[in-house]
Amino acid sequence: MSSSRRRKRAVSDRFRVFAVRTAEGLGSHWAFAVAVLVVALWLITGPLFRFSNAWQLVINTATTVVTFLMVFLIQTTQNRDAKAIHLKLDELIRSSRARNVFADLEDASDAELAAFKEEFRKLREKRLPPGPAADEAHRRVHRPGSH
C-alpha cells in the first residue's frame, strides 16, 4: 500500500473514530442538558444586553454553526451504520433460504422496489406461513420466461 493511501486511510479512520465518539457524546442526555442550559443562560442575559440584535445574532450564529457541523457528523455515522446493517442482512440472506436478489436492494430502482412491495402484498393476502410464502416467491422469480 502506498504512503499516500495509508495517510488517507489513517485520516479516514481518525475521522470515523472522532465522528462516532462525538455523535455518541452529543446524542446523550447530558449534551441535551448542556444545550438547554446554554439557551437558558442566553435568555437570562437578554435584559442585560437589552435584547439587542447582537444578542440575538450570538444564538443564531452559534446554533447555525453547530447544526451545520452536526449534519455531517450524523450523516457520517448513519452512512456507516447503514453499510454495516446492509452487510449483516446480506450475510443473513446469503446463508438462508431467502432469495439472493434481496442482498443488494439498496441499488434497486424505484420500479423494482415497487414490484417487490406488490409481490409481498399479494403474498400477505394469501396468508401463507413463512415457508410456503418463500417457496411461492421463489417460484414467481424463477418461473420459465420470467427473465
N, C-alpha and C positions, 0 to 999 in steps of 0.2 A: 504494500500500500504506500502511495507517495506521501511525502510530508505534508503537502497542501491538503490532501484528502484526510489525513489524520487530524490536521488542525481543524478542518471543517467539522469532522465528526466530534472532536473534543468540544468545540464551541456548541454544537448541536446538543451534545449530551449535557453540558453545563446548563444550557438554556432550558432543556427538558426538566432537569432536576430543580432549577430555580422556579420554573413555571408551576410545577406540581406542588412544591412546598409553599409557594406564595398563594396559589389557589386554595390549598388546604387551610392555610392560616387565615386568609381573607374571607374564607367561606365559613368561618367559625362564629359562634355566638359572641365571642369576645370582640372580634372585629366589628360586628354589628353594634355592640355596646359602645365601642370607641367612636364609631361614626355618629351614633345618636348623641353622644357626649359632645363631640365637635360641633354638631349643629346646634345643640342647646347652648353651648358657650357662645357661638356666633350670634344666636338670638338674644342672649343676655347682653352682649356688647352693643346691640343695636342702639339703645338710647345714648350710650356713651359716645358713639360716632354719629348721632343724630340721623340714623338710618340713611346715611349718605349713599351716593352712587358708588363710591369707592368701597364702602362696607358691603354693598350688595355684590359688587364685582369680585370681591375676595371669594365668597362662597360659590358664585357662578363659575369662576375660573377654576377653582380647586376641584369642584365636582365634575366639571367637564374633562379636565386632565385625568383625574382618577378613572372616570368612566371610559375614556379613550384607551388608557393602558389596560384596564381590566378586560375590555373586549378581546384584546389579543391574548391575554393570559387564559381566559375562559375558552376561547376558540382553540388554542393550542392543546389544552388538557382535554377538551371534548373530542377533538380530532384523534388524539392518541387513544382515548378510551374507546371511541367508535371502532378504530382499527383493531384494537385488542378484542373487542366483543365480536367483530366480524370473523376474526381468525378462530376464536373459540367456537363460534357457531359453525364455521366451515369444517372444523375438525369433527364436531358432533354429527354434522350431515354426512361427512365422508365416512364415518365409522358406523352409520346406522342404515336403516332401510330407506331413509329419506332420499328423494331424488337429488342427484348431484347438481342439477340445474339451479337449485336454490343457493348453492355455495357462493355465487357471485351476483346475487340480485342487486347489489348496490350499483352495478354497472348496467342494469336493465333499463330499457326505455320505459316511458310512461305507459305506452300501449301494452308492453309485455307485463308490467305490474298490474295494469287493469285486467288483463286476461287472466292472470293468476288469481286476482281477487274474485273475479266472476267464477272461476273454477271452484274456489273454496266455498263461495256462496252456494253453488249448486250441490257440493258435497254435504254442506251443513243441512240443506233442505232434505236430503235423503236420510239424515240422522244415522249415518253409518258409524260403527265403532272405529277407533283409530286404525286397526289393522286392515279391515276391508276398505276403508276410505283411502288408505295409502295404496292398496292394491289397485283400486279403481283409478286413482290419479295416475299411477304408473302406466296402466293400460291406455289411458287417454293420451298420454305423451308418446307412448311407443306403439300406437296403433298403425297399421300399414297405411302409407300415403300421407302421414301427418307431417312429414318433413319435406 
